[in-house]
Amino acid sequence: MLEIGGLPAHILLIHAVVVLAPIAGLGAIAYAAAPRWRSYVAWPLGVLSLVLVPVSLLTAQAGEQLQKARPASAMILAHARQGDVLKAVSVLFFVVVAAMLVVSFEPVGRRFAFLGQLRENRAFRVAILAAGAAAGAFFIYQSIITGHSGAASVWSSR
């Protein structure tokens, strides 16, 4: 089992996901909804969405190791299922954020000039921005549900 300072790594790593995922989700919603903020939000959002993928995967791996080392209750198994969904959502969120940045943020979009007409299609851009806002909202929801199920599995018996 992976440990940091004598504590199971999952216990420590999960805090990064629980804090950063809702911030990233709110960033995606703000990016999609407020064109004025895009130049301020784009780079932090892109970096945060990229960082959350390995952090989520590493946290899940540490959780699976912890699950094997300790007896698993029904609540822990439910939390593990939610964690599996959160892993997939973090990857999907990154892909959607990357698409948002490519179609609507000029410094990034310039590097994808070969997508010319697609980037200029207003309906496509609006659809991608709407998908980004929806992905952000779902990322927030899934991180809260997963975190709650984990906390409930630990603290319900106390």
N, C-alpha and C positions, 0 to 999 in steps of 0.2 A: 504494500500500500504506500502510495506517494505521501510523504509528510513534509511539512514545512515547520521548523522549530518545534517538532514533537506533536504537532496537531495535524490531523488529516488535511491534505491539501484542498479537498473539496470545500471544507468549511471556510477556508480563507479565500479561495478563488471565486466562490459564489458571490461574494460581496462586490466584486468587479462587475459581474454580469447584472446583478440586481440594481446597481447604481447606474452603470453606463448604458444598458439597454433602453431604459425609459428616456434617458437624455437623448440618445440617438433617435429614438422614435419621435420624440417631440421636435428634434431638429429636422427630421424628414417632413413632418407635418408643416413646420414653419417654412421650410424651403419651398414646399409645394404651394402653400397658401399666400406667402408674402414675397412677391418678386423683389421688393426693395431690400430684403434681408439676404438674398441669395449670395451676394458677393461676400458677406460676412459668415454665412453658415456653410457654404459649399466645402471648403477645405476641412474644417473640423468634422463635418458630417461624413465626408469621404474617408478620412483617416479613422474615425471612430467606428464606422461600419466595417472597415477592413480589420481593425484590431479585434472587434468583437467575435469574428469568426473563429480564430484560433483560441481565444479565451473561452468561448462557449464550448468548443470541442475539448479543450484541456480540462475544463471544469466537469464536463460530463464523464470524461475518462476517469478522472479522480473519483467522481461519485460512483462509478461502476466498481472501481477497486474497493471503495469503502463498503459498498453493498455486499461484495464477496467476503469481506473481512468480518462483517457483523451480521447478525440474524436479520432477515428482511421481513418486515410486516407487510400487510396489505397496503398500508398508507405509504410505505417506502416504495413499494412496487408501483403504486399510482404516481408517486413523485418521479420515479425513473421514466415512466411513460411520458409524463409531461416534459421531462428533460430531453427526451428524444425528439419531441416536437419542437422544443426550443432550439435544439441544434439545427434542425432543418430550417426553421424560421430565420435564424441568424444568417445562414448562407443565402437564403432567398432575399432577405433584407439587403444584404450587400449587393446582390445582383441588380435589384431594383434601384437602389441608390446610385450605383454605377451608371445605369441606364438614364436615370434622371439627370445626372451630371453631364453625361455625354450629349444629351439632346437639348439641355437648357443652360449650361454654364460655358460661356465662350472659351475661357482658358483651357478647359478640358476638351470641349467640343472641337477646337481647332485641330487637335491631334487625330480626330476622326473625320477628317474632311471627306473621305471616301463615302461617308453616309449622307452627303450633301442634301439630296431631296428629302430623305427621311427626317433629317434634323430640321429642315425648313417646313415640314408639314405640321401646321398648327394643331390639327386634330390629334395627330400622333403624340405631339409634345404634351398636350393637355391630358391625354390618356395616360401617358407615362407619369406625369406629375400626380394625377389622381391615384394611380397605382402606388406611387411612392408614399403618399399620405396614408393610404389604406394599409400598406405594409408597415409603416411607422406605428399606426394605431394597433395593429395586430401584434407587433413586436412588444409594445408596452403591455398589452393584455397578456400575452403568453409569458412574459417574464414575471408578471405579478402572480399569475395562476401557478406557475412552476415554483416560484419562491414561497408562495403561501402553502402549497402542498408539502414542500420540504420542511417549512417551519412547523406545520401541523403535525408532521410525522415525528418530529423531535419533541415538541412541547406538549402534545396532547396527553401523553402518559404521565406528565408531571403535575 
